[in-house]
Amino acid sequence: MPQQWDSAALFEFLVTRAGLPEDDLPATLDVTFEDIGLDSLAYLQLQSEVAESIGVELPADPPPGYTLADILAAVNPELAA
């Protein structure tokens, strides 16, 4: 299990699993799934993948404004523990 999940791993998921075109990858992590054109189903897929592959539970119902940076901030402390 990785000690940290980085933006490259998150971006890889967004492209390979959520269907985000590589040209549409954001320049910053301070964007929501909605900001980059992904829906709640893409988030649920990410949530499931994170739980299965690295054992970290993301919020089932993310709060408004839940960014990609927030996702990494939720995952990485759990991995370090």
Residue pairs with C-beta under 8 A, 6 or more apart in sequence:
1 54
1 55
1 79
2 9
2 54
2 79
3 79
3 80
4 76
4 79
4 80
5 50
5 54
5 72
5 75
5 76
5 79
6 72
7 29
7 68
7 72
10 29
10 68
10 71
10 72
11 25
13 46
13 49
14 20
14 25
14 36
14 38
14 42
15 21
15 22
15 25
17 45
17 46
17 49
18 38
18 42
18 45
18 46
19 38
19 42
20 36
20 37
20 38
20 42
24 36
24 37
25 36
26 35
26 36
26 68
29 67
29 68
29 69
29 72
30 67
30 68
30 69
31 67
31 68
32 65
32 66
32 67
32 68
33 39
33 40
33 42
33 43
33 66
43 62
46 58
46 71
47 57
47 58
47 59
47 60
50 56
50 57
50 58
50 75
51 57
51 58
54 75
54 79
55 78
56 74
56 75
56 78
56 79
58 71
58 74
58 75
59 66
59 74
62 70
